[in-house]
Amino acid sequence: MTPARQRSLALAGAAAVVAAFVAANVHLVVTAVASQPACTALPDGPAPARRSC
């Protein structure tokens, strides 16, 4: 394997790892934003923090 080929494979591998890391973080942020529950008062709990609830 030539040094140029080895370097390009290493760069491609590093780019794949960075892309997977970014995709995982984007997925976590999207899931966290989309899964916020509706504002509901619990029967035995404190009042909701927001007035619009």
CHARMM-style PDB file with segment names, atoms N, HN, CA, C and O in Angstrom:
ATOM      1  N   MET     1       0.855  -1.168   0.000  1.00  0.00      PROA
ATOM      2  CA  MET     1       0.000   0.000   0.000  1.00  0.00      PROA
ATOM      3  C   MET     1       0.904   1.235   0.000  1.00  0.00      PROA
ATOM      4  O   MET     1       1.854   1.332   0.777  1.00  0.00      PROA
ATOM      5  N   THR     2       0.593   2.144  -0.863  1.00  0.00      PROA
ATOM      6  HN  THR     2      -0.178   2.065  -1.495  1.00  0.00      PROA
ATOM      7  CA  THR     2       1.414   3.341  -0.975  1.00  0.00      PROA
ATOM      8  C   THR     2       1.079   4.311   0.158  1.00  0.00      PROA
ATOM      9  O   THR     2      -0.021   4.268   0.709  1.00  0.00      PROA
ATOM     10  N   PRO     3       2.021   5.182   0.504  1.00  0.00      PROA
ATOM     11  CA  PRO     3       1.743   6.149   1.568  1.00  0.00      PROA
ATOM     12  C   PRO     3       0.570   7.085   1.245  1.00  0.00      PROA
ATOM     13  O   PRO     3      -0.179   7.473   2.142  1.00  0.00      PROA
ATOM     14  N   ALA     4       0.412   7.440  -0.014  1.00  0.00      PROA
ATOM     15  HN  ALA     4       1.020   7.124  -0.742  1.00  0.00      PROA
ATOM     16  CA  ALA     4      -0.705   8.308  -0.387  1.00  0.00      PROA
ATOM     17  C   ALA     4      -2.034   7.591  -0.185  1.00  0.00      PROA
ATOM     18  O   ALA     4      -2.993   8.193   0.296  1.00  0.00      PROA
ATOM     19  N   ARG     5      -2.100   6.336  -0.540  1.00  0.00      PROA
ATOM     20  HN  ARG     5      -1.320   5.846  -0.931  1.00  0.00      PROA
ATOM     21  CA  ARG     5      -3.321   5.546  -0.366  1.00  0.00      PROA
ATOM     22  C   ARG     5      -3.626   5.356   1.116  1.00  0.00      PROA
ATOM     23  O   ARG     5      -4.782   5.431   1.533  1.00  0.00      PROA
ATOM     24  N   GLN     6      -2.588   5.110   1.908  1.00  0.00      PROA
ATOM     25  HN  GLN     6      -1.648   5.049   1.570  1.00  0.00      PROA
ATOM     26  CA  GLN     6      -2.767   4.923   3.346  1.00  0.00      PROA
ATOM     27  C   GLN     6      -3.276   6.214   3.990  1.00  0.00      PROA
ATOM     28  O   GLN     6      -4.145   6.182   4.862  1.00  0.00      PROA
ATOM     29  N   ARG     7      -2.729   7.342   3.556  1.00  0.00      PROA
ATOM     30  HN  ARG     7      -2.023   7.368   2.848  1.00  0.00      PROA
ATOM     31  CA  ARG     7      -3.162   8.620   4.110  1.00  0.00      PROA
ATOM     32  C   ARG     7      -4.614   8.922   3.738  1.00  0.00      PROA
ATOM     33  O   ARG     7      -5.377   9.412   4.570  1.00  0.00      PROA
ATOM     34  N   SER     8      -4.991   8.638   2.518  1.00  0.00      PROA
ATOM     35  HN  SER     8      -4.371   8.239   1.841  1.00  0.00      PROA
ATOM     36  CA  SER     8      -6.371   8.912   2.116  1.00  0.00      PROA
ATOM     37  C   SER     8      -7.358   7.993   2.844  1.00  0.00      PROA
ATOM     38  O   SER     8      -8.469   8.410   3.172  1.00  0.00      PROA
ATOM     39  N   LEU     9      -6.955   6.757   3.095  1.00  0.00      PROA
ATOM     40  HN  LEU     9      -6.053   6.418   2.829  1.00  0.00      PROA
ATOM     41  CA  LEU     9      -7.820   5.862   3.871  1.00  0.00      PROA
ATOM     42  C   LEU     9      -7.952   6.344   5.318  1.00  0.00      PROA
ATOM     43  O   LEU     9      -9.034   6.270   5.899  1.00  0.00      PROA
ATOM     44  N   ALA    10      -6.868   6.832   5.891  1.00  0.00      PROA
ATOM     45  HN  ALA    10      -5.989   6.892   5.419  1.00  0.00      PROA
ATOM     46  CA  ALA    10      -6.909   7.349   7.259  1.00  0.00      PROA
ATOM     47  C   ALA    10      -7.799   8.584   7.334  1.00  0.00      PROA
ATOM     48  O   ALA    10      -8.573   8.726   8.280  1.00  0.00      PROA
ATOM     49  N   LEU    11      -7.703   9.473   6.362  1.00  0.00      PROA
ATOM     50  HN  LEU    11      -7.074   9.358   5.593  1.00  0.00      PROA
ATOM     51  CA  LEU    11      -8.555  10.659   6.347  1.00  0.00      PROA
ATOM     52  C   LEU    11     -10.023  10.291   6.166  1.00  0.00      PROA
ATOM     53  O   LEU    11     -10.896  10.889   6.794  1.00  0.00      PROA
ATOM     54  N   ALA    12     -10.295   9.319   5.316  1.00  0.00      PROA
ATOM     55  HN  ALA    12      -9.586   8.833   4.805  1.00  0.00      PROA
ATOM     56  CA  ALA    12     -11.672   8.873   5.119  1.00  0.00      PROA
ATOM     57  C   ALA    12     -12.235   8.249   6.395  1.00  0.00      PROA
ATOM     58  O   ALA    12     -13.398   8.465   6.736  1.00  0.00      PROA
ATOM     59  N   GLY    13     -11.419   7.486   7.089  1.00  0.00      PROA
ATOM     60  HN  GLY    13     -10.474   7.310   6.813  1.00  0.00      PROA
ATOM     61  CA  GLY    13     -11.851   6.895   8.352  1.00  0.00      PROA
ATOM     62  C   GLY    13     -12.122   7.952   9.410  1.00  0.00      PROA
ATOM     63  O   GLY    13     -13.111   7.873  10.140  1.00  0.00      PROA
ATOM     64  N   ALA    14     -11.240   8.943   9.489  1.00  0.00      PROA
ATOM     65  HN  ALA    14     -10.437   9.007   8.897  1.00  0.00      PROA
ATOM     66  CA  ALA    14     -11.444  10.028  10.451  1.00  0.00      PROA
ATOM     67  C   ALA    14     -12.700  10.823  10.117  1.00  0.00      PROA
ATOM     68  O   ALA    14     -13.444  11.210  11.018  1.00  0.00      PROA
ATOM     69  N   ALA    15     -12.943  11.070   8.841  1.00  0.00      PROA
ATOM     70  HN  ALA    15     -12.339  10.756   8.109  1.00  0.00      PROA
ATOM     71  CA  ALA    15     -14.148  11.792   8.426  1.00  0.00      PROA
ATOM     72  C   ALA    15     -15.407  10.986   8.769  1.00  0.00      PROA
ATOM     73  O   ALA    15     -16.422  11.563   9.160  1.00  0.00      PROA
ATOM     74  N   ALA    16     -15.348   9.682   8.626  1.00  0.00      PROA
ATOM     75  HN  ALA    16     -14.524   9.213   8.308  1.00  0.00      PROA
ATOM     76  CA  ALA    16     -16.497   8.836   8.966  1.00  0.00      PROA
ATOM     77  C   ALA    16     -16.781   8.869  10.467  1.00  0.00      PROA
ATOM     78  O   ALA    16     -17.940   8.900  10.881  1.00  0.00      PROA
ATOM     79  N   VAL    17     -15.741   8.861  11.267  1.00  0.00      PROA
ATOM     80  HN  VAL    17     -14.800   8.836  10.930  1.00  0.00      PROA
ATOM     81  CA  VAL    17     -15.923   8.918  12.722  1.00  0.00      PROA
ATOM     82  C   VAL    17     -16.524  10.260  13.132  1.00  0.00      PROA
ATOM     83  O   VAL    17     -17.431  10.306  13.963  1.00  0.00      PROA
ATOM     84  N   VAL    18     -16.027  11.340  12.561  1.00  0.00      PROA
ATOM     85  HN  VAL    18     -15.290  11.303  11.887  1.00  0.00      PROA
ATOM     86  CA  VAL    18     -16.561  12.673  12.878  1.00  0.00      PROA
ATOM     87  C   VAL    18     -18.013  12.781  12.426  1.00  0.00      PROA
ATOM     88  O   VAL    18     -18.843  13.336  13.146  1.00  0.00      PROA
ATOM     89  N   ALA    19     -18.326  12.267  11.264  1.00  0.00      PROA
ATOM     90  HN  ALA    19     -17.652  11.816  10.679  1.00  0.00      PROA
ATOM     91  CA  ALA    19     -19.704  12.315  10.765  1.00  0.00      PROA
ATOM     92  C   ALA    19     -20.648  11.518  11.670  1.00  0.00      PROA
ATOM     93  O   ALA    19     -21.763  11.962  11.941  1.00  0.00      PROA
ATOM     94  N   ALA    20     -20.215  10.359  12.134  1.00  0.00      PROA
ATOM     95  HN  ALA    20     -19.309   9.998  11.914  1.00  0.00      PROA
ATOM     96  CA  ALA    20     -21.043   9.560  13.039  1.00  0.00      PROA
ATOM     97  C   ALA    20     -21.258  10.278  14.365  1.00  0.00      PROA
ATOM     98  O   ALA    20     -22.357  10.236  14.917  1.00  0.00      PROA
ATOM     99  N   PHE    21     -20.224  10.934  14.882  1.00  0.00      PROA
ATOM    100  HN  PHE    21     -19.331  10.968  14.433  1.00  0.00      PROA
ATOM    101  CA  PHE    21     -20.330  11.678  16.130  1.00  0.00      PROA
ATOM    102  C   PHE    21     -21.315  12.834  15.996  1.00  0.00      PROA
ATOM    103  O   PHE    21     -22.152  13.044  16.873  1.00  0.00      PROA
ATOM    104  N   VAL    22     -21.217  13.577  14.910  1.00  0.00      PROA
ATOM    105  HN  VAL    22     -20.537  13.406  14.198  1.00  0.00      PROA
ATOM    106  CA  VAL    22     -22.124  14.705  14.678  1.00  0.00      PROA
ATOM    107  C   VAL    22     -23.556  14.209  14.497  1.00  0.00      PROA
ATOM    108  O   VAL    22     -24.489  14.805  15.035  1.00  0.00      PROA
ATOM    109  N   ALA    23     -23.734  13.143  13.757  1.00  0.00      PROA
ATOM    110  HN  ALA    23     -22.976  12.660  13.320  1.00  0.00      PROA
ATOM    111  CA  ALA    23     -25.080  12.605  13.535  1.00  0.00      PROA
ATOM    112  C   ALA    23     -25.707  12.129  14.844  1.00  0.00      PROA
ATOM    113  O   ALA    23     -26.901  12.333  15.062  1.00  0.00      PROA
ATOM    114  N   ALA    24     -24.930  11.505  15.707  1.00  0.00      PROA
ATOM    115  HN  ALA    24     -23.960  11.339  15.530  1.00  0.00      PROA
ATOM    116  CA  ALA    24     -25.455  11.039  16.992  1.00  0.00      PROA
ATOM    117  C   ALA    24     -25.872  12.216  17.865  1.00  0.00      PROA
ATOM    118  O   ALA    24     -26.911  12.162  18.522  1.00  0.00      PROA
ATOM    119  N   ASN    25     -25.077  13.269  17.879  1.00  0.00      PROA
ATOM    120  HN  ASN    25     -24.233  13.313  17.345  1.00  0.00      PROA
ATOM    121  CA  ASN    25     -25.426  14.435  18.684  1.00  0.00      PROA
ATOM    122  C   ASN    25     -26.654  15.152  18.143  1.00  0.00      PROA
ATOM    123  O   ASN    25     -27.497  15.609  18.915  1.00  0.00      PROA
ATOM    124  N   VAL    26     -26.761  15.251  16.832  1.00  0.00      PROA
ATOM    125  HN  VAL    26     -26.077  14.880  16.205  1.00  0.00      PROA
ATOM    126  CA  VAL    26     -27.957  15.860  16.239  1.00  0.00      PROA
ATOM    127  C   VAL    26     -29.183  15.035  16.591  1.00  0.00      PROA
ATOM    128  O   VAL    26     -30.233  15.592  16.909  1.00  0.00      PROA
ATOM    129  N   HSD    27     -29.063  13.730  16.538  1.00  0.00      PROA
ATOM    130  HN  HSD    27     -28.210  13.278  16.280  1.00  0.00      PROA
ATOM    131  CA  HSD    27     -30.181  12.856  16.894  1.00  0.00      PROA
ATOM    132  C   HSD    27     -30.595  13.069  18.349  1.00  0.00      PROA
ATOM    133  O   HSD    27     -31.788  13.124  18.648  1.00  0.00      PROA
ATOM    134  N   LEU    28     -29.633  13.188  19.250  1.00  0.00      PROA
ATOM    135  HN  LEU    28     -28.664  13.143  19.008  1.00  0.00      PROA
ATOM    136  CA  LEU    28     -29.962  13.414  20.661  1.00  0.00      PROA
ATOM    137  C   LEU    28     -30.670  14.750  20.873  1.00  0.00      PROA
ATOM    138  O   LEU    28     -31.619  14.825  21.654  1.00  0.00      PROA
ATOM    139  N   VAL    29     -30.233  15.784  20.203  1.00  0.00      PROA
ATOM    140  HN  VAL    29     -29.462  15.722  19.568  1.00  0.00      PROA
ATOM    141  CA  VAL    29     -30.867  17.097  20.346  1.00  0.00      PROA
ATOM    142  C   VAL    29     -32.280  17.071  19.782  1.00  0.00      PROA
ATOM    143  O   VAL    29     -33.204  17.586  20.411  1.00  0.00      PROA
ATOM    144  N   VAL    30     -32.458  16.486  18.621  1.00  0.00      PROA
ATOM    145  HN  VAL    30     -31.707  16.068  18.110  1.00  0.00      PROA
ATOM    146  CA  VAL    30     -33.794  16.415  18.013  1.00  0.00      PROA
ATOM    147  C   VAL    30     -34.735  15.604  18.897  1.00  0.00      PROA
ATOM    148  O   VAL    30     -35.891  15.985  19.081  1.00  0.00      PROA
ATOM    149  N   THR    31     -34.263  14.510  19.436  1.00  0.00      PROA
ATOM    150  HN  THR    31     -33.325  14.200  19.287  1.00  0.00      PROA
ATOM    151  CA  THR    31     -35.094  13.683  20.309  1.00  0.00      PROA
ATOM    152  C   THR    31     -35.456  14.427  21.587  1.00  0.00      PROA
ATOM    153  O   THR    31     -36.594  14.343  22.048  1.00  0.00      PROA
ATOM    154  N   ALA    32     -34.514  15.146  22.158  1.00  0.00      PROA
ATOM    155  HN  ALA    32     -33.589  15.214  21.783  1.00  0.00      PROA
ATOM    156  CA  ALA    32     -34.789  15.886  23.385  1.00  0.00      PROA
ATOM    157  C   ALA    32     -35.800  17.000  23.150  1.00  0.00      PROA
ATOM    158  O   ALA    32     -36.677  17.224  23.985  1.00  0.00      PROA
ATOM    159  N   VAL    33     -35.692  17.692  22.035  1.00  0.00      PROA
ATOM    160  HN  VAL    33     -34.980  17.510  21.356  1.00  0.00      PROA
ATOM    161  CA  VAL    33     -36.624  18.784  21.755  1.00  0.00      PROA
ATOM    162  C   VAL    33     -38.007  18.236  21.422  1.00  0.00      PROA
ATOM    163  O   VAL    33     -39.013  18.814  21.833  1.00  0.00      PROA
ATOM    164  N   ALA    34     -38.070  17.153  20.699  1.00  0.00      PROA
ATOM    165  HN  ALA    34     -37.253  16.684  20.365  1.00  0.00      PROA
ATOM    166  CA  ALA    34     -39.359  16.609  20.279  1.00  0.00      PROA
ATOM    167  C   ALA    34     -40.096  15.868  21.389  1.00  0.00      PROA
ATOM    168  O   ALA    34     -41.307  15.675  21.284  1.00  0.00      PROA
ATOM    169  N   SER    35     -39.413  15.451  22.439  1.00  0.00      PROA
ATOM    170  HN  SER    35     -38.429  15.608  22.524  1.00  0.00      PROA
ATOM    171  CA  SER    35     -40.055  14.620  23.450  1.00  0.00      PROA
ATOM    172  C   SER    35     -40.468  15.389  24.687  1.00  0.00      PROA
ATOM    173  O   SER    35     -40.753  14.779  25.718  1.00  0.00      PROA
ATOM    174  N   GLN    36     -40.511  16.722  24.616  1.00  0.00      PROA
ATOM    175  HN  GLN    36     -40.279  17.217  23.779  1.00  0.00      PROA
ATOM    176  CA  GLN    36     -40.962  17.467  25.785  1.00  0.00      PROA
ATOM    177  C   GLN    36     -42.441  17.186  26.001  1.00  0.00      PROA
ATOM    178  O   GLN    36     -43.250  17.379  25.094  1.00  0.00      PROA
ATOM    179  N   PRO    37     -42.796  16.734  27.187  1.00  0.00      PROA
ATOM    180  CA  PRO    37     -44.196  16.369  27.423  1.00  0.00      PROA
ATOM    181  C   PRO    37     -45.093  17.604  27.499  1.00  0.00      PROA
ATOM    182  O   PRO    37     -44.630  18.715  27.761  1.00  0.00      PROA
ATOM    183  N   ALA    38     -46.343  17.390  27.271  1.00  0.00      PROA
ATOM    184  HN  ALA    38     -46.719  16.488  27.058  1.00  0.00      PROA
ATOM    185  CA  ALA    38     -47.309  18.480  27.398  1.00  0.00      PROA
ATOM    186  C   ALA    38     -47.357  18.936  28.857  1.00  0.00      PROA
ATOM    187  O   ALA    38     -47.054  18.167  29.770  1.00  0.00      PROA
ATOM    188  N   CYS    39     -47.731  20.158  29.055  1.00  0.00      PROA
ATOM    189  HN  CYS    39     -47.978  20.782  28.314  1.00  0.00      PROA
ATOM    190  CA  CYS    39     -47.766  20.729  30.401  1.00  0.00      PROA
ATOM    191  C   CYS    39     -49.034  20.252  31.096  1.00  0.00      PROA
ATOM    192  O   CYS    39     -50.135  20.679  30.748  1.00  0.00      PROA
ATOM    193  N   THR    40     -48.883  19.385  32.058  1.00  0.00      PROA
ATOM    194  HN  THR    40     -47.988  19.038  32.341  1.00  0.00      PROA
ATOM    195  CA  THR    40     -50.038  18.865  32.780  1.00  0.00      PROA
ATOM    196  C   THR    40     -49.785  18.978  34.273  1.00  0.00      PROA
ATOM    197  O   THR    40     -48.661  18.804  34.744  1.00  0.00      PROA
ATOM    198  N   ALA    41     -50.838  19.269  35.001  1.00  0.00      PROA
ATOM    199  HN  ALA    41     -51.752  19.410  34.618  1.00  0.00      PROA
ATOM    200  CA  ALA    41     -50.740  19.360  36.457  1.00  0.00      PROA
ATOM    201  C   ALA    41     -50.992  17.974  37.049  1.00  0.00      PROA
ATOM    202  O   ALA    41     -51.941  17.285  36.674  1.00  0.00      PROA
ATOM    203  N   LEU    42     -50.146  17.593  37.957  1.00  0.00      PROA
ATOM    204  HN  LEU    42     -49.376  18.153  38.262  1.00  0.00      PROA
ATOM    205  CA  LEU    42     -50.330  16.325  38.647  1.00  0.00      PROA
ATOM    206  C   LEU    42     -51.288  16.525  39.818  1.00  0.00      PROA
ATOM    207  O   LEU    42     -51.293  17.594  40.430  1.00  0.00      PROA
ATOM    208  N   PRO    43     -52.088  15.531  40.137  1.00  0.00      PROA
ATOM    209  CA  PRO    43     -53.071  15.703  41.216  1.00  0.00      PROA
ATOM    210  C   PRO    43     -52.426  16.016  42.571  1.00  0.00      PROA
ATOM    211  O   PRO    43     -52.946  16.839  43.325  1.00  0.00      PROA
ATOM    212  N   ASP    44     -51.322  15.380  42.880  1.00  0.00      PROA
ATOM    213  HN  ASP    44     -50.900  14.712  42.268  1.00  0.00      PROA
ATOM    214  CA  ASP    44     -50.678  15.584  44.179  1.00  0.00      PROA
ATOM    215  C   ASP    44     -49.389  16.381  44.074  1.00  0.00      PROA
ATOM    216  O   ASP    44     -48.657  16.503  45.056  1.00  0.00      PROA
ATOM    217  N   GLY    45     -49.100  16.928  42.895  1.00  0.00      PROA
ATOM    218  HN  GLY    45     -49.695  16.829  42.097  1.00  0.00      PROA
ATOM    219  CA  GLY    45     -47.839  17.625  42.686  1.00  0.00      PROA
ATOM    220  C   GLY    45     -47.992  19.132  42.752  1.00  0.00      PROA
ATOM    221  O   GLY    45     -49.096  19.656  42.901  1.00  0.00      PROA
ATOM    222  N   PRO    46     -46.870  19.816  42.639  1.00  0.00      PROA
ATOM    223  CA  PRO    46     -46.913  21.277  42.646  1.00  0.00      PROA
ATOM    224  C   PRO    46     -47.533  21.809  41.348  1.00  0.00      PROA
ATOM    225  O   PRO    46     -47.723  21.078  40.375  1.00  0.00      PROA
ATOM    226  N   ALA    47     -47.838  23.099  41.375  1.00  0.00      PROA
ATOM    227  HN  ALA    47     -47.683  23.692  42.165  1.00  0.00      PROA
ATOM    228  CA  ALA    47     -48.406  23.740  40.188  1.00  0.00      PROA
ATOM    229  C   ALA    47     -47.366  23.787  39.078  1.00  0.00      PROA
ATOM    230  O   ALA    47     -46.170  23.794  39.369  1.00  0.00      PROA
ATOM    231  N   PRO    48     -47.783  23.819  37.817  1.00  0.00      PROA
ATOM    232  CA  PRO    48     -46.823  23.909  36.704  1.00  0.00      PROA
ATOM    233  C   PRO    48     -46.010  25.207  36.770  1.00  0.00      PROA
ATOM    234  O   PRO    48     -46.477  26.216  37.298  1.00  0.00      PROA
ATOM    235  N   ALA    49     -44.819  25.168  36.240  1.00  0.00      PROA
ATOM    236  HN  ALA    49     -44.439  24.348  35.811  1.00  0.00      PROA
ATOM    237  CA  ALA    49     -43.928  26.317  36.308  1.00  0.00      PROA
ATOM    238  C   ALA    49     -44.350  27.440  35.370  1.00  0.00      PROA
ATOM    239  O   ALA    49     -44.108  28.611  35.664  1.00  0.00      PROA
ATOM    240  N   ARG    50     -44.977  27.102  34.241  1.00  0.00      PROA
ATOM    241  HN  ARG    50     -45.173  26.151  34.002  1.00  0.00      PROA
ATOM    242  CA  ARG    50     -45.379  28.122  33.278  1.00  0.00      PROA
ATOM    243  C   ARG    50     -46.835  28.516  33.498  1.00  0.00      PROA
ATOM    244  O   ARG    50     -47.666  27.679  33.848  1.00  0.00      PROA
ATOM    245  N   ARG    51     -47.133  29.776  33.293  1.00  0.00      PROA
ATOM    246  HN  ARG    51     -46.458  30.457  33.009  1.00  0.00      PROA
ATOM    247  CA  ARG    51     -48.518  30.256  33.473  1.00  0.00      PROA
ATOM    248  C   ARG    51     -49.439  29.734  32.392  1.00  0.00      PROA
ATOM    249  O   ARG    51     -50.640  29.589  32.621  1.00  0.00      PROA
ATOM    250  N   SER    52     -48.903  29.453  31.227  1.00  0.00      PROA
ATOM    251  HN  SER    52     -47.927  29.571  31.041  1.00  0.00      PROA
ATOM    252  CA  SER    52     -49.742  29.017  30.119  1.00  0.00      PROA
ATOM    253  C   SER    52     -50.269  27.595  30.300  1.00  0.00      PROA
ATOM    254  O   SER    52     -51.061  27.115  29.490  1.00  0.00      PROA
ATOM    255  N   CYS    53     -49.839  26.939  31.340  1.00  0.00      PROA
ATOM    256  HN  CYS    53     -49.195  27.329  31.999  1.00  0.00      PROA
ATOM    257  CA  CYS    53     -50.265  25.542  31.562  1.00  0.00      PROA
ATOM    258  C   CYS    53     -51.609  25.497  32.242  1.00  0.00      PROA
ATOM    259  OT1 CYS    53     -52.129  24.414  32.509  1.00  0.00      PROA
TER     260      CYS     53
END
